[in-house]
Amino acid sequence: MKKLSFFSIIGIILIVLLFACQVKTKKVNPEAEIASIENVLDQYVIANENQDFRIIENIWSKEENIELIGTDSDELLTGWESIRSAIKNQFESFENTYISVNDQHIHINNTGNTAWFFETLNYNFLYKGEAMSFEGIRFTGVLEKRGNKWELVQGHLSIPAEVDVDTE
């Protein structure tokens, strides 16, 4: 029996390792993923306008480490139950909601399982019978893809303020 040379053994080991270490990664189609995320964000607007809590529940992750930062300075909601309660309270207080979305930006990571977005909202509604309007609300957030479904895991709403700072 012939003895294998050192280089032959190393070559065989490298070939085995090469085949063993090949990880089959799913090809990410960024355009399709962004279109899917746009649909989720559109559904979120529609759900808020129609006060359709079933859709809201389908969009938000049910994890306890998710967060929503609201427009009030003390409004940091952590976990699905806190977010759920705040949305239900909003639905009980607001009527005839109309939301228009402007300037939407969506990005996904290279593996296609995490996305972040920015959009501005014009938010119109009735509160205790009085018409209210907030222009240019900034809405940012993070979504994670779980299975074939995108879910919100973090959101932040802010109302722009004019700061009178003299820069001269």
C-alpha positions, 0 to 999 in steps of 0.5 A, spaced: 500 500 500 502 506 498 503 512 503 499 518 502 504 524 502 503 530 506 500 534 501 495 529 498 493 528 505 492 536 506 489 536 499 484 531 501 482 535 508 481 541 504 476 538 499 472 535 505 472 541 509 470 545 503 464 541 501 462 540 509 463 548 510 458 550 504 452 553 507 446 553 502 444 560 503 437 563 500 438 568 495 435 575 497 431 578 492 431 586 495 426 588 491 421 583 493 422 584 500 421 591 500 415 590 496 413 586 502 415 591 507 411 596 504 405 592 504 406 591 511 406 598 513 400 600 508 396 595 512 398 598 518 396 605 516 389 601 514 389 598 520 389 604 524 384 608 520 379 602 520 381 601 528 382 594 526 386 591 531 386 584 528 391 587 523 395 590 528 396 584 532 398 580 525 403 586 524 407 587 531 411 581 534 408 578 540 415 578 544 416 582 550 423 585 548 419 589 543 418 597 543 414 603 541 416 610 543 410 614 542 410 622 541 409 623 549 416 624 552 414 619 557 411 614 552 416 608 552 412 601 551 416 595 552 413 588 550 407 586 546 402 587 552 404 594 553 403 596 546 397 592 545 394 596 551 396 603 548 393 602 541 387 599 544 386 606 548 388 610 542 382 606 538 377 608 544 379 615 544 380 617 536 375 617 531 375 618 523 382 617 522 385 619 516 393 618 515 397 619 509 404 617 508 410 621 505 417 620 504 418 613 505 425 609 506 426 602 507 432 598 507 434 591 508 440 587 511 444 582 506 441 576 509 434 579 508 431 578 515 432 585 518 429 591 515 428 598 518 424 604 515 423 611 515 416 615 513 413 621 515 405 621 516 400 626 516 395 624 521 388 627 522 382 624 526 377 626 531 378 627 538 372 628 543 368 630 537 374 635 535 378 635 529 385 634 530 391 634 525 399 633 526 403 634 520 410 631 518 410 625 524 416 622 523 415 614 524 421 610 524 422 602 526 425 595 525 422 589 522 424 582 523 422 576 518 420 570 522 419 565 517 415 568 511 412 574 515 415 581 516 413 583 524 414 590 527 419 589 533 421 597 534 417 603 532 418 610 534 413 616 533 416 623 533 412 630 532 417 635 529 418 641 533 421 648 531 427 650 535 429 657 535 436 657 535 441 662 532 446 659 528 450 666 526 
